[in-house]
Amino acid sequence: MFSKYILALFVYVVSVSCCWVSSAQADRVYLDFSAQDVRKIVVAVPSFTTEGVQNKTGRNIADLLGKAIELHGFVDIVEAAKYGDLQNGNWQALGVDYVVVGQYSLDGTNITVEGRLLNVAENRLLAGRRYKGNEAQQDDMTLRLADALIEEFTGELGVSRTSIAYISDATGRKEVYISDILGRNQRQVTRHKHLCVSPRYTPDGNSLAYSTYHRGNQDLYITDLRQSQITRSLSRHKGMNLAPAFSPDGKRMILTLSKGGSPDLYLMTSEGKIIEQLTRNAGINVSADYSPDGRLIVFVSDRSGKPQLYTMDLSSKNVKRLTFKRSENSEPAWSPKGDQIAFTGMVDGHYQIFVMDTEGKNARQLSDGWGDFESPNWSPDGKMLVFTRKRNGKSDICIVGANGKNMRVLFTFKGNQSYPQWSPRPQ
C-alpha cells in the first residue's frame, strides 16, 4: 500500500512451485480455527539459509515471517533459541506441529526466497513456495510467503500484506494515518491540522476517503495512496458529509448528508454526484455499510428513539429493524463473506463489540473487560476484527478473532489511535 512499493509491484516477478506428498491437492483437509475450544498450532521458523549457511539476512526473513504468521491468531511461534535456530531440531520433543524450512539466494541485486512447510507428525512436506524479485522486495516476498503458508493451513490466503487506516492525535491534532498490519511503515496521510474522522478505503485499496473540518465544515475528501501530494474533495454540502460506504464495484457510495436539516443517507456516484436520497423524515441515519453482493445496506437510525441497526434493500427500499436488545447499537460492519454483521452495543454503560447473523439473530459479545470497545471492522478474510479500545483516556487499536479469541493490542504508537479500517488485500 505504500508509495515506495507501487512501482516495484508493477515489475514484480513471482514464480510459485508446490511440492505435494499427498496424492492430490483436492484431498487436502484444511484446519478450522473458528471453534471456541481449538488449540493453537505450534510452528518453528528457523533462520533461512543461503548455500546451507545461516546469517543475519536469513534470520531477518524468519523473524518477519514468524510475526506475520502469528498475527493470524491461531499460531504460536517457538523461540529459535529453544532449538538452536537449526533446521533439523528435535521437533516432537518441543511439541512443534509444523516447521518452515526456508532458504534464499542472491544473484546480483535479485533475491529468491523459498519456504517449505513440514508436517512434523506425518514427517512430510505439504508445499513449497518460491518468490523472485529485487532485494528491495525482500519483505514483500516474505509476507507473500506467509500468506501462502496461511492458505496451506486454512484454505484461504492470509492478510499479512494488508494495512490499517486510522485516526491518530500524535501531532496534537486528529489526522489520518496508515500502517502495515505489523505496525511498520507508519505513514501520515493528512496534514490539515484540524479534526479528521472516519477513514474509508475504496474497494481496490488504492484510495482513502475521510471527513475533515479544516475548512470549517465537515467535508468529505479522498486521497490516492499511491502518491503523497494531492487530496481532492468528494462532497462539500453544508453540514455533515460523513463516512462513505463504497459499493463493492467502487462506482457508488452512500453518504450521510445533513444539507436538508436532518442527517440522512444519500446514494451518490464515486465522484460525489447525488443519485437519490435513501432516507427521509426518519430521525438521524448514519454509518451505512454495503453487503458484499451490493443488494443491501446496514445502517444506524434513531427513528425508534435510540440508535439501532436496520437493513435496507436498495432495489425496493424496504427497511427492516435488526436489533432490539441493548439500549444502543451502532457502527455496523458487514462481513466479507456476507454472513455476519459486527457492531457496537451498549452493555452496563459501556460499549462492547458484538457479531450477529444478517437477520439480527444469534448475537455474540466478542469483547470483554473494562473500558469501551468501538468501531469494529473486518479483516479481508472475515476471520478477525480490528477495533478501538478506550481505557483511562488512552485509545488503542486491537484485534480479535471472529470467534472472540486472542484479543490483543495490534500496535502501539505515540498518542491515541481510533476509527480503524482494514484495507483490502493488495494486488
N, C-alpha and C positions, 0 to 999 in steps of 0.2 A: 504494500500500500504506500510505501514511502517513495519520495521522488527519486532517491538515488538508485532505486531498483527498477524504475519504469523502463528506461531504455534497455537495460540489461535483459529484462524479461522478453523483449521482442527478439533478441538474438540468442535466447537460451536454448541450448541443445540438450535434450533429455533422451536417454536410452534406458529402457527397463527390461531386465531379464528376470524370469522367475524360475525357481527350481522347486519342483514338487516331488515328494517321495510317495504321497498317496496316489491312488490310481487315477483320480480325475479331480479337477477343481470343483466340479459340480457336487462331489461328495463332501466338500468341506463343511464342517459344523462350526458355526460361529458362536462365540461366548455371549451370553445375555447378562448384562450387568445392571439391568433395570430393577431387579428384585431387591427387597429391603434387606435380606439376610445374606446376600452374596459376599464372599470374602474377596479381598484384593488379590490379584496375582502378583507374584514376586519376580522381578526382572533384573538381570545383571547386564550392564553395558560397559564392558571393558574398553580400554583405550583402543581406538582404531590403529592398525599397524600399517606401515609402508615398507614393503620388501621385508616383512617379518619383524620390523623394528618398531618399538613404541617411542613416541616423542610427544612434545607439548601440543603440536597440531592435532595428533590423534586423540589426546586427552580432551582438548577443547571440543572436538567433534562429538566425543562420547558424552561430555558434560551437557552440551546443548541438547543432544538427542534425548538423554535421560530426563531432563527438565521438561521437554516437550511432550514426551510420552506420559510422564507422571501428571502433567496438567489435566489429563482427561479423567482423573479421579478414581480409576479402578486399578491402578498400578502402584506398587511400592518398588522403588529402585534401591538395590543393595549397594551400600557404600563400597567403592572399589578397594579400599584398604582391607576389607574383610576377606578378600580373595587375592590380595597382592597385585590387583589390576592385571591378572593374567587371563588369557582367553581359554584356558583349559583348567579352570578351577574345579574343586570338588562340589559341584552344584547341588547334588542331592543332600549332602550334609548341611549345606547352607539354606536349604529349603527353597531353592530357586526353581521357578517353573519354566522360565524362558531365558535365553541368553541371546543378545545381539552380538554376532561375530562380524566385526567390520574391518575394512581396510580402505586405504586411499592411495592414490598415486599422482605424481606431478609430472607434467610434460610441458616445460617452459612456463607459460603463465596459465596453463589449463590444469584443472584438477578433476579427478574421477573419485567419487565417493560411492562405496558399495557396502551394503549391510545384509546379513542373512539372519533369519530368526530360527533358533534352535529350540525345539521342544524337548526339555530335559527328560521328562518321564518316558517319552517314546524314543528318545535319542535319534531324532530325525529333524532335518531341515524343512521348515514349512515353505519358505520362499526366500528369494533374493531380489534386491533392487540395486540398480546401478545408475548413477547420475553423472553427467559430464557437463562441464562449463568452465568459466574462468575463475580464478582464485577469489575474486570479489563476490562470487556467488556461493561460496562455501557454506555460509549459514543457511541460505535459502535451500540449497540442496539437502542439507542436514534436516531441515524442517519438512521437506518433501518426503524424505525417507521416514521420518517419524509418523507422518500422516499415512504413509503406505503401510507401516507396521501396525498402526491402529486399525486399518482396514483388515489386516490379517486376523486380528482378534475379533472384530465386531461386524465385519462385512460392509463397513462404511468408512470413507476417508475421515481422518482426524481433522482437527481445526487448528493445528499448530501455526499455520501461516496467516491466521486472521488477526484482526486488530480490534481495539475498543476505542470508541469515541466517547468523550465525557466532558463535563464542565469542571474546571478547577479554579480556585481562588489563589493560586500560588503567587500571583503578581499583586495581590490585593484587590483585583477585580475578577469577576467570574467570566473567564474566557473558555473557548473551545479548544480541546486538545485531543490528540490521538496517541495511542501507544500500541506496539505489538502485544500479543496476548501474554507474552512472558515478561512484560514490563520493561522492555528495552526500547531504545529509539523513540523516546517520548518527543512529541512534536507539538508546538503551539500553533494552532490553525488561525485563530483570530487575535487581533491586537486592537480591538475597538476601545478598550479602557472603559467599557460600560458593561452592564449586565447582559450576559448571553445565556440562553436556556435551550433545552430540548433539541440536541443534535439528532439528525436522522440521516442514515446512509441511503443513497439511491440503490436500487436493486443490483446494479452492476458493481457497486462498491467504489466507483471512481469519484463520486462527489458526495458532499456532506451539506445538508441544509440545517439551518438553525435560526432561532429568533433572537433579535438583539434590540436594545433600547438606545443605541448610540446616536440616533437622530431625534430622540425624544418621544418616539412611538415604537410600539412593539412590532417591528417589521421582520419579514422573512427574507433571508439571504441564502445563497448557495455558493460553495467553493469547490472547484475542481481540484481534487487532492493530488493530481499529477503535476501541479505547479504550485507555487507559493506566493503569488503576487496578486491575482485577480479574484475578487469576490463580487458577485452581481446580485441585485435584488430580484426576488421572485414575486413578492406581494407586499405592497405598502399602503393598504387601505387604512383609513383612520380607525384606530382602536386595535384590537387583537389581530395578529396574523401568526397563528401558533401551531406548532407541532404537526408538520405534514405527514400523512400516511401515503406512501407511494404505492401505486398499483403494481402487481407482480411484473408487468411488462415495462414499467417505468414511464409509461406515456401519460398517466394521470396521477393526481394526488388529491387527497381530501384534507382540508384545512379548516381550522376554527377561525372564523372572522366575526367581529362584533360591529361591523360597519352599519348594521341595521339597528343597533342598540343592544340586543341580546346575543350572547355568543352562540353561533350556530355553525353547523357543518356545511361546507360547500365543496362540490366537486369541481376541480379545476384541471386544466392542462398542466403538463410538467413545466410549461413556461409561465404559468401564473394567470392564464385567462380563465375566468369563471365560466363553467358549463351550466351548472344548475345549483340551486340551494336545496340541501337534503333535509334539513330540519327547520321547523318554523313554529314559533309560539309554544315551545315545549321546554321551558327552562333553559339552563346552561348545558350545552352539548360540546364535549371536548374529547381529546385522546382517542381518536379513531385509529383502527388498525385493520388492514385487509386480511381476509382469509387467503391461503395460498393459491386457491383457484380463482380469486378475484371476484367471486359472486356475492360475497357477504362482507360486511364490516362489523366489528365490535366497537362500542364506544361507551362513554360515560355521560349520563344525564341525571339531573336532579329533578326531573319532571314529577317524581313521586314524593318530593320533599327532601330527600337525601341522595347523595351520589350513588348510583347503582349502574350495573352493566346491562347493556342492551345490544342486540344484533339488528342489522337492517339488511334486507335483501335489496341489492342495488337495482334489480330489474323491476320488482313490484313495489318497492319502498315500504314493504311490510316490516314493522318493528316488533321485536319480541324481548321482553324483560328476562334476563338470565339469573340475576342474584336477588335473593330475598332475605338471606341471613346476614347478620352483622349490620351495624348502623351505617357504615360507609364501605363501598367497594369501588375501586378506581384503577387507573393505569393498566388497562388490559393489553396483553401481547399474545397474538395468535401464534401457535407453534408452527415450525416449518413443515411438519407433516400434516398439519390441519386437524389433528385430533384432540388438541388441548388448548386451553386459554390460561395463561398466567395472569395474575392480578394482585393488587394490594388490597387487603381487607383490614378493617379496624377491629382489634381484639383488646378488651380491657384498657382502652385509651391509647393503645399503641398500634402502629401499622405492621402487618405481617405479610409474608409472601404466600400466596395460595396458587394451586393449579386445579382446574376442573375440566370436565369434558365440555364440548361445544354446545351442549344443551343446557348447561348450567348445573349439572349434577355431579356427584362424586367429588366434591371439593376436598382437597387435602392441603393442610398447612405445612409448608416446607421449612420456613424459618422458625427459629426458637431462641429463647433467651431475651434479655432485656434490651431496650433500645427500640428504634424504629427501622423497619426494613421496607424499602421503597423501590420503585422504578424497575421492575423485572423485565428482562429482555432475553430472548432465546439464543443459544448458540446455533450455527447453521445446521448442525446435525440433530438438533432437538433433544440432545442428551443432557444439557446443562443450561443453567440460567445465570446471568450476571445481574447484580442489583446493588443498591446503595444501602449501607448500614450506618445509622447515626447513633452515636453514644457519647455522652458527656461533651456535646458540642463539636465532636470530631466525626467527620463523614468519610467513610472508606468504601471502595468498590470491592465486592465479594462475589464469589461464585458458589453454586451448589448443584449437585446432580439433580436431575428431574425426579429422582426417587427420594429426594430430601437428604441424601447422604453427602458426606465430605464437604461441608460448608467451610470455606476459608477465605481469608483476605487474598485477593488476586494480586495486587501490587500496592505498594505504599510510596507515594510521592509527597513532596512538600505541599502543605496546605490541605484543603478539603476537596474531595472529588465526589461528583454526583451525576445523575442523569446518564448512566452508561448505556451505550448502544453497541451491540456486537455486529461486526461487519460481515458481509457475505464472504464466502471463500474467494480468494483472488484467483484469477485465471493463470 
